[in-house]
Amino acid sequence: MTYLDHNATSPLRPEARVAMQNAFGLAGNPSAIHASGRAARAVVENAREQVAALVNANANDIVFTSGGSEANALALWGAVQGAAASAAPIKRLVISAIEHDSVLKVTEAIAERSELECVLIPANGDGVVEVGELEKHLNSTGRALVAVMAANNETGVVQPVAAVASRVHSANGFLLVDAVQACGKMAINFSALGADYMTLSAHKFGGPQGAGALVVKASAPFAAQIPGNQEKGRRGGTENVISIAGFGAAAECVVQDEPSQTACLRARFENALRARFPDVVIFGEASPRIPNTSNFAVPGIPAETAVIALDLDGVMVSSGAACSSGKVRQSHVLEAMGVPGALASCGLRVSFGWNSNASDIDAALAGLDRLVARVRERKAA
């Protein structure tokens, strides 16, 4: 089987597995003061240091969550409610139209339950958020909470976060950066980017599913959504020691990864695509991208057909769009980029990871060759 869907979930790294197996032997609650509790606490705090080092953040600013989606929800609700009692509450949510659903859906919910205005900022045809459009809404009355991801999960296009942060802070706003897909594939520096909130997820780079983190700048407004004493009062509930241990171990491995390996794999794959299918379209290729991601379309080859056919051929890829009840739906990211519907419906995403190799590319290309030949033969008949 050939697995090329690391942007959905990357297989568990051996180092993370070992760390989790070791943590299984711990019996204590990390909030307990006895020896077993202190041992569990040590595992959690060691992982906090490992995750903080990965993104150049202060360990005290790391809040462990159940994953990236919870971290995004915690950041959005926490920022809005935390600023509500201040002299300058948040009045407007300014969100890029290419954000992950975990940001878009929560933003919709906040707008429905409050008087906050919600504005979507489009992306250009190369997949980059329109910073000029963003500025128009920053200069409106009232403080804004802005969400612009570090790199898009579908196209891999890297966003101009530092430039956005400068504009946001000049307008006295706050910035949430979803780094779930970027972390582990490019260098992330929380301090240098200028984010007020940043979200991470372990399973995108070889950690376990069910472990994530929110990084909160000490000066940023924040209100806990689950009351409790854990995580310095920012998220109640006993920490998931086992998954957090795996998260930390995977984070430490990422620091030692060589991004050029996946960049070479992608270059080889895309060069072969162009040679085989001259009409192929690679979305976002004119922009900087995280090195492991290729989102492309071979016109006339529907994504739903391709994903199923390749899976039957032993090659696992994704449509580049979210799935609902097992059906591929139109990508809101490609729509925001202005990609015509007929072409967008053919979008496929191949994403490499820590254990990908050249044989994976060969298998994927062979599967695509067979698929495209069958589809075009049927159409010609």
N, C-alpha and C positions, 0 to 999 in steps of 0.2 A: 504494500500500500504506500502511496506517495502522498504525504501531507503537506499542503501548501496553503494553509489557512491560519497562519500564526497571528494575524491581526485579530482573529476571533478568539483564539486561545492558543498559546504556545505550550507544547508538551512540558511536563514537569522536569526540571533539571535534576540530575542525580544528587547534586549538592543540597538542593531544597528537600528532596526526599529523605536524605540522611538526617538533616536538621529536624524534620518533622517526626521521623521515627524516634529520634532521641527525645523529643518533647513529649511523645506519647507516654514516656516513663515518668513524667512529672505528675504528682497527684494534687499539688497545692493550688489554691486560688491565688492569683497574683496580687490580690489585695490583702491577703492574710499576712500576719507578721511573724508566723512561725517559720521554721526552716524550709518546709516544703513550699510555703507561699513565697518566701524570699527567692527560692530557686526558680520558680515560675516567673517572678518579677524580673529576675536577672535576664531570662531569655527574652522577655518583652522589651526590656530597655536596651539590650544588645541589638535587637532587630531595629529598634527605633534609631539607634546610631547608624546602623548600616543603611537604612532607607534615607536618612538625612544626608549621609555622605554621598549617596547616589545623585542627589539633586542640589547639593551644596546649600542645605538649609540647616537651621538650628534644630537640634533634636527636640527641644522643648516645643517647637512649633508643629510637630507631627502628631496628628490624631488618627489612630487606627480605626478603620471602618470595615464593613463587610464587602467592600468592593468599590469600583469607580462610580457606579450609579448612585450608591448611597452618599459617597463623598461629594458628588456634584449637588445632590439634593441638600445635603447638610450645609454646603457652602452658600447656596442661593438663599435658602430659608434663614440660615444663621446670620448672613449678612444683612438681609432686609429687616429681620426682627431685632438684631443687635443694634442697628442704626436708628430704629424707630423712636427710641426714647431720647435721641441726641438732638442737638440744636439744628442739625442738618440731616434729616432723614433721607433715605433713598426714595426718589420720586419716579424713577424711570429705569426699566430694564432694557439694555441695548445688547442684542444677541446676534451673533453672526448666523446667517441662514444655513451654514454648513455644519453647525454644531451637532453633536451626538444627541439622539433622542432623549437621553437622560438629562440633558440640559433643556432642550426644547419643551419637553412635556412638563417639567417642573416649572419652567417659566410661564407656560400657559396656565398652570394651576395657581401660581402666585397672582397673576393678573386677574384671574377670575374671582379670587377671594379677597382682593384688595382694590385700591383705587390707583394702583401703579400702572403707568403706561408701559406697554411692551412694544419694542421696535425691532424688526429684523433687518439686518444689514446684508446686502447681497454680496456674492463673490463675482469676480470677473471670469472670463472664459478660460483662464489658466488656473482657476481654483483658489485664487488669493482673495481674501476679504477686502472689500472696497474701503480703504481707510478714509478717503475723502467723504464718503457717505456717513461714516461713523462720526466724523468731526461735526457734521451738521447737527447731530442729535446731542452731542456733548455740550454744545453751546446753548442749548435750550435751557429754560428755567428749571432749576432743581438738580439735585445730585443724582448721578447715574451709577448703576452697577452694570459693568460691561463683561460679556463672556466671549472670549476668542480663544479657540483651542490652539495648542502648540503645533500640532500636525493633524491633518484630517485622516480619519480612520479608513475612509474609502479610497481616496486618491493618493494619500501620503504627502500631499502638498504641505510644506512648512509655512506657517503663517508669520507675519511680521510683528511678533508679540512685543518686542522691545519698543518699536515705534508706536504701537497702540498704547502701551503702558505710559509712555511719555505724554501722549495727548490726553489720556484718561486722567492722569494725576494733575495735569495742568488745569483741568476742569473740575478738580476736587472730587473726582469719582473714584471708584474701586474697580479692580480687575480680577476676574476669575479666569484662570488658564487651565483648561482640561488637558493635562499632559499624559493621559492614559495611553494613547497610542504612540506618543513620541518617546516616552521614557523607555530606555533600553535600546533604542534605535538611533538616537542622537544625543549629544551632550545637552543636559538640562541644568541650568544654573538658576535656582529660584531667586536668589538675590539680584543677579545681573539682569534677569528678565523684567524685574519690576512688578511681578505679580503680587497681589494681596492674598489671593487664595490659589492653590494649585491642587489638582487631584491626580491620584496615581492608582494603578491596579496591578497586583502581583502576577496574575495569570497571563498578562500580555507579554511577559519576557521570561517565562519559565518558572514562575512561582505558582502557588496553588490558587485555585478558584476560591472565592469567598474571603479574600483579604485585599484591602485597599487602604488608602490613606488620604487625608486632607491635610495640606500644609497651610497653616494660617499665620500670616504676619502678626506679630505681637500687637501692632498698633491698629489692626483692622477690626471693625466692629464684628461681634460674633455672639450669638445666643444659642446655647445647646438646644437640640430638639428632643433628646432623650435625657431627662434629668438624672443625675447620678454623680457619684464621686469619682468614677473611673475617668481615665484620660484627662486628668486635671479638671474635671467637671464639665468637659466639653462634649462627652458622649458617654452616657450611662450604660451599664451592662458589663458583665465579666468579659475581659478580653479573650479572643480566640487564640490561645497561646500556641497551639499546634500550627495553625495557618500563618500566624505572625512569624513564627520561627522560620518557616519556609520562605516567606516574603523576604525576610532579612538575608537569608542565604542566597536567594536568587539575585537580590540587589547587589550583593558583594561580587557575584559572578559577572554581572553586567559590566561592572567597572573594568573587568579584565577582558571583555569581549573586544573583537576587532571588527568595527563596522564595515571596513573595506571588503570583508568576506562576502557579506550579503549584497553589497553594492556591485561586486563583480558578478555574482550570480544573476542579479537583475539585469545588468548590462548584457550578459550573454543571452538571457532569455528574450529580452526585447529586441536585440539584434536579429535573433533567429525568427522572431515573430514577423518582423518587417521583411525578411527574406522570403518567408513562406507565404505571407498574406500582405501584398502591397497595399491593400485598402484598409489595413488595420489602423485604428485610432487609439492612441495612448493618451488618456486623460491626464492633464496637468504636467505633461512632460517638459513644457517650457519653463516650469517653476522649480525651485529647489524642492526636493522630496526626501522623506526619510528613505534610507537606502534599500529597504527590504520590500517595498510595495510597488506593484504594477497593476494599474486599473486600465483595462483596455476593452475594445469592442471590435469584433470582426463583423462588419455589416451583414445582416441577413441571418445571423446565428443567434437566436434568442437565448438570453442568459439562463432561463429556467431549463430549456432543453440541454444547454451545455453543462450546467452543474450536474444534472441527473446523469447524462451520458458519460461524463468524465468520471463520476463516482462509480458507475458500473464498470468502468475501465480501470478502476483502482487509483484514480487521481482525485484528491479532495481539494477543491477551490471553493470560492464563494461568488455570489452574484455582485458583491460590492454594495448590496442594499440589504436592509433589514428583512427578516422573514417573519411572516405572521401566518400561523396555522399551516406551516409547511409550504406557503406560496410566496414567490418572489414578488415584491411590490416595487413600484417605481422609486428610484433613488432620489431623495430630496436634495442630495449634494449635487448630483449631475444636473438636476432641474435648476438649482440655484446658479449653476455655472452657465445656464442657457443652452445646454445640450439638447438637441431635438429628441422628442420622446422615442421615436423609432430607433435611434442610435443608442439612447440611454438604456433601452430595454435589452440591449445586447451586451451591456457592461459586465465584465468579469474581473474579479480581483484575485491576483496571485500574491501571496505574502510569505516571504522566507523568514527563517528564524535560526536559532542557535544551533540546531542540528541538521539544517538543510545542506544539500550537497549537489554536485553537478548531475548525478544520476536522477535526481528529482526533476531537474529541468528537462532531461531527455525523455523521461516518462510523460511529463506534461505536454511537451511538444508532440510526441508521438500520438497521444490521445487526441490532441487538437487536430492533428493531420487527419486522423481517421474520421473524427466528427465532422469537420468541414467538408471533407470529400463526400461523406454520405449525404449531408444536407444538400449540397450543391448538385449532386447526381440526381436526387429526387426532384429538385426544382427544374432540372434540365429535361427530365423525362416527360 
